Amino acid sequence: MIQRLGDSVAQKKKAVVALARQLMVDLWRWRTGRCRLEDLGFCTVQAGTETTAS
């Protein structure tokens, strides 16, 4: 769901706050064991196995 934001600074700030709030809720759900990262759409990577695009 992508919505086009207007030129209004207030609309952009509101969108950033909404996204940050949703991220915090998702992280809280993960840290308290209410769901897995995969359930939230995140993928896990073990340290040292990251790849960079060339």
PDB file of N, CA, C and O in Angstrom:
ATOM      1  N   MET A   1       0.847  -1.178   0.000  1.00  0.00           N
ATOM      2  CA  MET A   1       0.000   0.000   0.000  1.00  0.00           C
ATOM      3  C   MET A   1       0.888   1.235   0.000  1.00  0.00           C
ATOM      4  O   MET A   1       1.403   1.640   1.042  1.00  0.00           O
ATOM      5  N   ILE A   2       1.057   1.815  -1.143  1.00  0.00           N
ATOM      6  CA  ILE A   2       1.855   3.028  -1.271  1.00  0.00           C
ATOM      7  C   ILE A   2       0.922   4.153  -1.681  1.00  0.00           C
ATOM      8  O   ILE A   2       0.186   4.051  -2.662  1.00  0.00           O
ATOM      9  N   GLN A   3       0.971   5.217  -0.915  1.00  0.00           N
ATOM     10  CA  GLN A   3       0.139   6.372  -1.237  1.00  0.00           C
ATOM     11  C   GLN A   3       1.049   7.540  -1.572  1.00  0.00           C
ATOM     12  O   GLN A   3       2.111   7.712  -0.974  1.00  0.00           O
ATOM     13  N   ARG A   4       0.630   8.314  -2.510  1.00  0.00           N
ATOM     14  CA  ARG A   4       1.408   9.482  -2.895  1.00  0.00           C
ATOM     15  C   ARG A   4       1.176  10.591  -1.874  1.00  0.00           C
ATOM     16  O   ARG A   4       0.036  10.943  -1.570  1.00  0.00           O
ATOM     17  N   LEU A   5       2.263  11.129  -1.355  1.00  0.00           N
ATOM     18  CA  LEU A   5       2.165  12.216  -0.398  1.00  0.00           C
ATOM     19  C   LEU A   5       2.166  13.539  -1.137  1.00  0.00           C
ATOM     20  O   LEU A   5       2.833  13.696  -2.160  1.00  0.00           O
ATOM     21  N   GLY A   6       1.436  14.455  -0.626  1.00  0.00           N
ATOM     22  CA  GLY A   6       1.428  15.789  -1.200  1.00  0.00           C
ATOM     23  C   GLY A   6       2.703  16.528  -0.846  1.00  0.00           C
ATOM     24  O   GLY A   6       3.626  15.949  -0.272  1.00  0.00           O
ATOM     25  N   ASP A   7       2.753  17.784  -1.180  1.00  0.00           N
ATOM     26  CA  ASP A   7       3.922  18.600  -0.887  1.00  0.00           C
ATOM     27  C   ASP A   7       3.918  19.118   0.548  1.00  0.00           C
ATOM     28  O   ASP A   7       4.865  19.775   0.981  1.00  0.00           O
ATOM     29  N   SER A   8       2.865  18.824   1.268  1.00  0.00           N
ATOM     30  CA  SER A   8       2.727  19.331   2.626  1.00  0.00           C
ATOM     31  C   SER A   8       3.748  18.684   3.559  1.00  0.00           C
ATOM     32  O   SER A   8       3.850  17.459   3.638  1.00  0.00           O
ATOM     33  N   VAL A   9       4.501  19.527   4.262  1.00  0.00           N
ATOM     34  CA  VAL A   9       5.477  19.036   5.227  1.00  0.00           C
ATOM     35  C   VAL A   9       4.759  18.298   6.351  1.00  0.00           C
ATOM     36  O   VAL A   9       5.265  17.295   6.854  1.00  0.00           O
ATOM     37  N   ALA A  10       3.597  18.777   6.745  1.00  0.00           N
ATOM     38  CA  ALA A  10       2.834  18.144   7.818  1.00  0.00           C
ATOM     39  C   ALA A  10       2.422  16.725   7.433  1.00  0.00           C
ATOM     40  O   ALA A  10       2.468  15.825   8.272  1.00  0.00           O
ATOM     41  N   GLN A  11       2.023  16.511   6.188  1.00  0.00           N
ATOM     42  CA  GLN A  11       1.645  15.171   5.733  1.00  0.00           C
ATOM     43  C   GLN A  11       2.841  14.234   5.755  1.00  0.00           C
ATOM     44  O   GLN A  11       2.712  13.071   6.137  1.00  0.00           O
ATOM     45  N   LYS A  12       3.991  14.723   5.354  1.00  0.00           N
ATOM     46  CA  LYS A  12       5.202  13.896   5.346  1.00  0.00           C
ATOM     47  C   LYS A  12       5.608  13.528   6.769  1.00  0.00           C
ATOM     48  O   LYS A  12       5.988  12.387   7.030  1.00  0.00           O
ATOM     49  N   LYS A  13       5.530  14.482   7.686  1.00  0.00           N
ATOM     50  CA  LYS A  13       5.872  14.204   9.076  1.00  0.00           C
ATOM     51  C   LYS A  13       4.909  13.185   9.668  1.00  0.00           C
ATOM     52  O   LYS A  13       5.324  12.292  10.406  1.00  0.00           O
ATOM     53  N   LYS A  14       3.640  13.313   9.349  1.00  0.00           N
ATOM     54  CA  LYS A  14       2.637  12.388   9.856  1.00  0.00           C
ATOM     55  C   LYS A  14       2.912  10.975   9.340  1.00  0.00           C
ATOM     56  O   LYS A  14       2.753  10.006  10.081  1.00  0.00           O
ATOM     57  N   ALA A  15       3.321  10.852   8.081  1.00  0.00           N
ATOM     58  CA  ALA A  15       3.631   9.546   7.501  1.00  0.00           C
ATOM     59  C   ALA A  15       4.852   8.925   8.174  1.00  0.00           C
ATOM     60  O   ALA A  15       4.865   7.725   8.448  1.00  0.00           O
ATOM     61  N   VAL A  16       5.869   9.727   8.439  1.00  0.00           N
ATOM     62  CA  VAL A  16       7.081   9.223   9.095  1.00  0.00           C
ATOM     63  C   VAL A  16       6.748   8.739  10.502  1.00  0.00           C
ATOM     64  O   VAL A  16       7.224   7.682  10.917  1.00  0.00           O
ATOM     65  N   VAL A  17       5.948   9.485  11.232  1.00  0.00           N
ATOM     66  CA  VAL A  17       5.560   9.095  12.585  1.00  0.00           C
ATOM     67  C   VAL A  17       4.748   7.807  12.552  1.00  0.00           C
ATOM     68  O   VAL A  17       4.944   6.938  13.402  1.00  0.00           O
ATOM     69  N   ALA A  18       3.850   7.668  11.600  1.00  0.00           N
ATOM     70  CA  ALA A  18       3.038   6.456  11.490  1.00  0.00           C
ATOM     71  C   ALA A  18       3.910   5.239  11.196  1.00  0.00           C
ATOM     72  O   ALA A  18       3.705   4.175  11.779  1.00  0.00           O
ATOM     73  N   LEU A  19       4.877   5.390  10.297  1.00  0.00           N
ATOM     74  CA  LEU A  19       5.775   4.273   9.975  1.00  0.00           C
ATOM     75  C   LEU A  19       6.647   3.903  11.174  1.00  0.00           C
ATOM     76  O   LEU A  19       6.848   2.722  11.456  1.00  0.00           O
ATOM     77  N   ALA A  20       7.157   4.895  11.869  1.00  0.00           N
ATOM     78  CA  ALA A  20       7.988   4.638  13.046  1.00  0.00           C
ATOM     79  C   ALA A  20       7.179   3.946  14.137  1.00  0.00           C
ATOM     80  O   ALA A  20       7.678   3.035  14.796  1.00  0.00           O
ATOM     81  N   ARG A  21       5.953   4.367  14.327  1.00  0.00           N
ATOM     82  CA  ARG A  21       5.087   3.759  15.335  1.00  0.00           C
ATOM     83  C   ARG A  21       4.820   2.293  14.995  1.00  0.00           C
ATOM     84  O   ARG A  21       4.867   1.437  15.877  1.00  0.00           O
ATOM     85  N   GLN A  22       4.543   2.000  13.733  1.00  0.00           N
ATOM     86  CA  GLN A  22       4.282   0.618  13.328  1.00  0.00           C
ATOM     87  C   GLN A  22       5.530  -0.246  13.502  1.00  0.00           C
ATOM     88  O   GLN A  22       5.432  -1.399  13.920  1.00  0.00           O
ATOM     89  N   LEU A  23       6.706   0.309  13.182  1.00  0.00           N
ATOM     90  CA  LEU A  23       7.950  -0.425  13.378  1.00  0.00           C
ATOM     91  C   LEU A  23       8.152  -0.747  14.857  1.00  0.00           C
ATOM     92  O   LEU A  23       8.529  -1.867  15.199  1.00  0.00           O
ATOM     93  N   MET A  24       7.909   0.212  15.724  1.00  0.00           N
ATOM     94  CA  MET A  24       8.080  -0.019  17.159  1.00  0.00           C
ATOM     95  C   MET A  24       7.110  -1.088  17.669  1.00  0.00           C
ATOM     96  O   MET A  24       7.489  -1.913  18.500  1.00  0.00           O
ATOM     97  N   VAL A  25       5.880  -1.084  17.191  1.00  0.00           N
ATOM     98  CA  VAL A  25       4.909  -2.109  17.591  1.00  0.00           C
ATOM     99  C   VAL A  25       5.387  -3.473  17.127  1.00  0.00           C
ATOM    100  O   VAL A  25       5.331  -4.439  17.888  1.00  0.00           O
ATOM    101  N   ASP A  26       5.859  -3.567  15.882  1.00  0.00           N
ATOM    102  CA  ASP A  26       6.347  -4.838  15.354  1.00  0.00           C
ATOM    103  C   ASP A  26       7.557  -5.336  16.141  1.00  0.00           C
ATOM    104  O   ASP A  26       7.638  -6.522  16.460  1.00  0.00           O
ATOM    105  N   LEU A  27       8.498  -4.444  16.457  1.00  0.00           N
ATOM    106  CA  LEU A  27       9.668  -4.841  17.240  1.00  0.00           C
ATOM    107  C   LEU A  27       9.266  -5.283  18.644  1.00  0.00           C
ATOM    108  O   LEU A  27       9.842  -6.229  19.180  1.00  0.00           O
ATOM    109  N   TRP A  28       8.301  -4.620  19.236  1.00  0.00           N
ATOM    110  CA  TRP A  28       7.810  -5.011  20.554  1.00  0.00           C
ATOM    111  C   TRP A  28       7.182  -6.401  20.495  1.00  0.00           C
ATOM    112  O   TRP A  28       7.422  -7.233  21.370  1.00  0.00           O
ATOM    113  N   ARG A  29       6.380  -6.651  19.464  1.00  0.00           N
ATOM    114  CA  ARG A  29       5.755  -7.971  19.322  1.00  0.00           C
ATOM    115  C   ARG A  29       6.808  -9.060  19.176  1.00  0.00           C
ATOM    116  O   ARG A  29       6.661 -10.146  19.736  1.00  0.00           O
ATOM    117  N   TRP A  30       7.873  -8.776  18.424  1.00  0.00           N
ATOM    118  CA  TRP A  30       8.943  -9.757  18.228  1.00  0.00           C
ATOM    119  C   TRP A  30       9.709  -9.996  19.525  1.00  0.00           C
ATOM    120  O   TRP A  30       9.940 -11.143  19.909  1.00  0.00           O
ATOM    121  N   ARG A  31      10.107  -8.910  20.205  1.00  0.00           N
ATOM    122  CA  ARG A  31      10.918  -9.029  21.428  1.00  0.00           C
ATOM    123  C   ARG A  31      10.159  -9.699  22.572  1.00  0.00           C
ATOM    124  O   ARG A  31      10.781 -10.330  23.426  1.00  0.00           O
ATOM    125  N   THR A  32       8.838  -9.578  22.609  1.00  0.00           N
ATOM    126  CA  THR A  32       8.054 -10.186  23.684  1.00  0.00           C
ATOM    127  C   THR A  32       7.588 -11.589  23.316  1.00  0.00           C
ATOM    128  O   THR A  32       6.881 -12.235  24.090  1.00  0.00           O
ATOM    129  N   GLY A  33       7.984 -12.062  22.134  1.00  0.00           N
ATOM    130  CA  GLY A  33       7.663 -13.428  21.736  1.00  0.00           C
ATOM    131  C   GLY A  33       6.261 -13.620  21.199  1.00  0.00           C
ATOM    132  O   GLY A  33       5.795 -14.754  21.093  1.00  0.00           O
ATOM    133  N   ARG A  34       5.588 -12.555  20.861  1.00  0.00           N
ATOM    134  CA  ARG A  34       4.221 -12.670  20.348  1.00  0.00           C
ATOM    135  C   ARG A  34       4.185 -13.096  18.880  1.00  0.00           C
ATOM    136  O   ARG A  34       3.152 -13.549  18.387  1.00  0.00           O
ATOM    137  N   CYS A  35       5.313 -12.948  18.186  1.00  0.00           N
ATOM    138  CA  CYS A  35       5.393 -13.386  16.794  1.00  0.00           C
ATOM    139  C   CYS A  35       6.859 -13.554  16.409  1.00  0.00           C
ATOM    140  O   CYS A  35       7.761 -13.162  17.150  1.00  0.00           O
ATOM    141  N   ARG A  36       7.074 -14.139  15.244  1.00  0.00           N
ATOM    142  CA  ARG A  36       8.431 -14.313  14.728  1.00  0.00           C
ATOM    143  C   ARG A  36       8.707 -13.209  13.716  1.00  0.00           C
ATOM    144  O   ARG A  36       7.778 -12.603  13.181  1.00  0.00           O
ATOM    145  N   LEU A  37       9.986 -12.949  13.456  1.00  0.00           N
ATOM    146  CA  LEU A  37      10.348 -11.928  12.473  1.00  0.00           C
ATOM    147  C   LEU A  37       9.755 -12.243  11.105  1.00  0.00           C
ATOM    148  O   LEU A  37       9.317 -11.342  10.389  1.00  0.00           O
ATOM    149  N   GLU A  38       9.742 -13.523  10.746  1.00  0.00           N
ATOM    150  CA  GLU A  38       9.195 -13.920   9.455  1.00  0.00           C
ATOM    151  C   GLU A  38       7.707 -13.583   9.348  1.00  0.00           C
ATOM    152  O   GLU A  38       7.219 -13.264   8.264  1.00  0.00           O
ATOM    153  N   ASP A  39       6.989 -13.655  10.469  1.00  0.00           N
ATOM    154  CA  ASP A  39       5.562 -13.300  10.476  1.00  0.00           C
ATOM    155  C   ASP A  39       5.353 -11.826  10.167  1.00  0.00           C
ATOM    156  O   ASP A  39       4.297 -11.432   9.672  1.00  0.00           O
ATOM    157  N   LEU A  40       6.367 -11.011  10.463  1.00  0.00           N
ATOM    158  CA  LEU A  40       6.274  -9.572  10.245  1.00  0.00           C
ATOM    159  C   LEU A  40       6.806  -9.147   8.884  1.00  0.00           C
ATOM    160  O   LEU A  40       6.738  -7.972   8.523  1.00  0.00           O
ATOM    161  N   GLY A  41       7.339 -10.112   8.126  1.00  0.00           N
ATOM    162  CA  GLY A  41       7.858  -9.795   6.807  1.00  0.00           C
ATOM    163  C   GLY A  41       9.340  -9.488   6.788  1.00  0.00           C
ATOM    164  O   GLY A  41       9.876  -9.074   5.760  1.00  0.00           O
ATOM    165  N   PHE A  42      10.017  -9.687   7.924  1.00  0.00           N
ATOM    166  CA  PHE A  42      11.458  -9.478   7.986  1.00  0.00           C
ATOM    167  C   PHE A  42      12.158 -10.786   7.661  1.00  0.00           C
ATOM    168  O   PHE A  42      11.586 -11.858   7.854  1.00  0.00           O
ATOM    169  N   CYS A  43      13.378 -10.711   7.175  1.00  0.00           N
ATOM    170  CA  CYS A  43      14.171 -11.920   6.975  1.00  0.00           C
ATOM    171  C   CYS A  43      15.410 -11.813   7.849  1.00  0.00           C
ATOM    172  O   CYS A  43      15.934 -10.722   8.074  1.00  0.00           O
ATOM    173  N   THR A  44      15.871 -12.952   8.336  1.00  0.00           N
ATOM    174  CA  THR A  44      17.031 -12.958   9.206  1.00  0.00           C
ATOM    175  C   THR A  44      18.270 -13.367   8.415  1.00  0.00           C
ATOM    176  O   THR A  44      18.200 -14.187   7.500  1.00  0.00           O
ATOM    177  N   VAL A  45      19.392 -12.784   8.784  1.00  0.00           N
ATOM    178  CA  VAL A  45      20.675 -13.081   8.153  1.00  0.00           C
ATOM    179  C   VAL A  45      21.673 -13.321   9.270  1.00  0.00           C
ATOM    180  O   VAL A  45      21.754 -12.534  10.213  1.00  0.00           O
ATOM    181  N   GLN A  46      22.433 -14.402   9.170  1.00  0.00           N
ATOM    182  CA  GLN A  46      23.446 -14.672  10.182  1.00  0.00           C
ATOM    183  C   GLN A  46      24.645 -13.737   9.942  1.00  0.00           C
ATOM    184  O   GLN A  46      24.946 -13.372   8.806  1.00  0.00           O
ATOM    185  N   ALA A  47      25.302 -13.371  11.011  1.00  0.00           N
ATOM    186  CA  ALA A  47      26.460 -12.468  10.912  1.00  0.00           C
ATOM    187  C   ALA A  47      27.527 -13.081  10.012  1.00  0.00           C
ATOM    188  O   ALA A  47      27.829 -14.271  10.103  1.00  0.00           O
ATOM    189  N   GLY A  48      28.084 -12.256   9.153  1.00  0.00           N
ATOM    190  CA  GLY A  48      29.139 -12.711   8.265  1.00  0.00           C
ATOM    191  C   GLY A  48      28.642 -13.280   6.950  1.00  0.00           C
ATOM    192  O   GLY A  48      29.453 -13.629   6.092  1.00  0.00           O
ATOM    193  N   THR A  49      27.325 -13.386   6.762  1.00  0.00           N
ATOM    194  CA  THR A  49      26.803 -13.946   5.512  1.00  0.00           C
ATOM    195  C   THR A  49      26.137 -12.905   4.638  1.00  0.00           C
ATOM    196  O   THR A  49      25.528 -13.240   3.621  1.00  0.00           O
ATOM    197  N   GLU A  50      26.247 -11.632   5.029  1.00  0.00           N
ATOM    198  CA  GLU A  50      25.636 -10.577   4.230  1.00  0.00           C
ATOM    199  C   GLU A  50      26.365 -10.462   2.894  1.00  0.00           C
ATOM    200  O   GLU A  50      27.579 -10.652   2.815  1.00  0.00           O
ATOM    201  N   THR A  51      25.622 -10.154   1.869  1.00  0.00           N
ATOM    202  CA  THR A  51      26.234  -9.927   0.556  1.00  0.00           C
ATOM    203  C   THR A  51      25.953  -8.498   0.140  1.00  0.00           C
ATOM    204  O   THR A  51      24.934  -7.918   0.515  1.00  0.00           O
ATOM    205  N   THR A  52      26.849  -7.945  -0.625  1.00  0.00           N
ATOM    206  CA  THR A  52      26.662  -6.589  -1.119  1.00  0.00           C
ATOM    207  C   THR A  52      26.468  -6.635  -2.620  1.00  0.00           C
ATOM    208  O   THR A  52      27.063  -7.469  -3.303  1.00  0.00           O
ATOM    209  N   ALA A  53      25.656  -5.763  -3.125  1.00  0.00           N
ATOM    210  CA  ALA A  53      25.421  -5.688  -4.560  1.00  0.00           C
ATOM    211  C   ALA A  53      26.613  -5.026  -5.212  1.00  0.00           C
ATOM    212  O   ALA A  53      27.096  -3.996  -4.741  1.00  0.00           O
ATOM    213  N   SER A  54      27.089  -5.616  -6.297  1.00  0.00           N
ATOM    214  CA  SER A  54      28.231  -5.030  -7.012  1.00  0.00           C
ATOM    215  C   SER A  54      27.801  -4.505  -8.355  1.00  0.00           C
ATOM    216  O   SER A  54      28.623  -3.975  -9.102  1.00  0.00           O
TER     217      SER A  54
END
